Amino acid sequence: MEVIIAEGERLAELAADAVEDLLRRKPDAAIGLATGSSPLAVYDELARRHQESGLSFERARGFLLDEYVGLPADHPERYRNVIAAEVGDRVGWPETQISGPDGLADDIAEACAAYERSIAEAGGIDLQLLGIGTDGHIGFNEPGSSLASRTRLKSLTLQTRQDNARFFGDDVDAVPVHCLTQGLGTISAAGHLVLLATGRHKAEAVHQLVEGPVSALWPATIMQFHPHATVLVDEAAASRLQLAGYYRHAYAAKPDWQGL
């Protein structure tokens, strides 16, 4: 696992570099798309590169990390709509090439299985963007999630619903109780995991992710087993890291040819 500590703008540039490098060498790559606050600056940077240097998403596939259950198709906080507004429409990404688990399906179990099949048929996800919750969840894999889990229905904790209430007019009761999410096993199958975290409120979760024991109590710790995982954090989010000095030294000494 590589840990990079930098300012927020630089973190977004680094994540966008990883996406751009992937698309330049594999234009039909599959990219896993996260929502929430963490990836917004990355999407801004990708949109800028699309407009200014022609970075193309025309052949790429996009796969949503998760989706709320029961939100109407036209609801602005439905993640299909959020991803379209934040990145898809801004980079000319064909809507038909962005997929997500169907939170309006009559048969939820089959919808989850179908989503797993669609990822497999695309050859797997090449790069998965991630954020992290204050309780250590990635996707909507709440504490206690199986480390081998696949796409499935999950009940959101009160903490997660409170954290997400800002997107629903600060009304926690408006936040759905259920979601569909890629499982920890699904996420772990991606070729490259790129997680971004900023702010002191993420510091404990980042500490557990990077330096704590692998445990279902902190679901993101599954990333410690991944052969190509990158954790991008600002100074505030890194404030609990015991080995922060080493991470800074290792990144400063990193050969340019290694990339992210």
Secondary structure, 3 states (H helix, E strand, C coil): CEEEECCHHHHHHHHHHHHHHHHHHCCCCEEEECCCCCCHHHHHHHHHHHHHHCCCCCCCEEEECEEECCCCCCCCCCHHHHHHHHHHCCCCCCHHHEECCCCCCCCHHHHHHHHHHHHHHCCCCCEEEECCCCCCCECCECCCCCCCCCCEEEECCHHHHHHHHHHHCCCHHHCCCEEEECCHHHHHCCCEEEEEECCHHHHHHHHHHHHCCCECCEHHHHHHHCCCEEEEECCCCCCCCCCHHHHHHHHHCCCHHHCC
